[in-house]
Amino acid sequence: MDKKASDGRTAVEWRSERELVVTRSFNAPVRLVFDAWTKPELFKQWWAPKSSGVPLLACEMDARTGGGYSVTFGHDAENSMTFIGKYLEVSPPSRLVWTNDESEDGSVTRVTFEEEEVGRTLLVLHERYPSKEAADESCAGMAGAMPEQLGQLDELLITLGASA
């Protein structure tokens, strides 16, 4: 597994054998970027990497501390996979922390949203796994998927900014 990867916009780095850190800047205000991570109608538009060919079928989010989420990928109900978890911290518009509870090897994810300058947001995502094995299994394709996902988010933010 590569220790670092970048597509020129998104940096993906292993800080340890159990911790992945992804950073990217967006030309959008913090509130808009935060909303794209916490409003299901926006999240559904960018989260599933288009190159995977696997659509996001359903997304439910109760984005508040103690709330939960459920995200289902697949082509139909019989051939789908659901990811679930709970929000440990929701501090609009600067911080989200959630669990990934689909297995005992799930990570805890923390995303921070920081205004770099007016209308520009620095996003930093930390994923911490309970073991090196869990990280290896979970993140096999993540270095490639995260830049694509965040690129899709960038496209959505441009659209939202144009329609605001």
C-alpha positions, 0 to 999 in steps of 0.5 A: 500500500502506498504511503502517499498519493496525490492527483494534484488536488487531493492528497492521500497519506498513511500517517501510520499503519492504522491512520489514513489522512486525505486533504483537499481544498475547495473553491466553495464556502465552508457551509456549502462543503459541510452541507454536501457531507450532511444532507442526503440529497447532496451526498447522494450526488457525489459519494459513489465513485462513477468509475465503480459503476455501482450506484448509491441506492439509498442514503439516510442521515440524522447528522447530529451528535448521537444520530446515525446514517445508512448508505446503500450501494448496489444495482438492486435490493438483492445485490446491495451493500449497506454501510451504517454508523453513528455520529459521535460529533457534529459541529456545524460547519467545522467538524464531523466524527462518525463510526463505521459500524458494518463490522467490528473492524470499522474505522472512526472517521473525522472530517474537518472543514476550515476556511482557508480564505473567504469562499475557500475550504480546506477539508481534512479527513482522518480515518483511524482503524482498530488494526493494520489488517482492518486498514489494509482490507478497508482501504485497498481501493481508497487511494484511487477512490477518494480523489475521484469522490472529492472531484465529484464533490468539487463538480457538485459545489461548482453547480451549487455555487452557480445556482446559489 
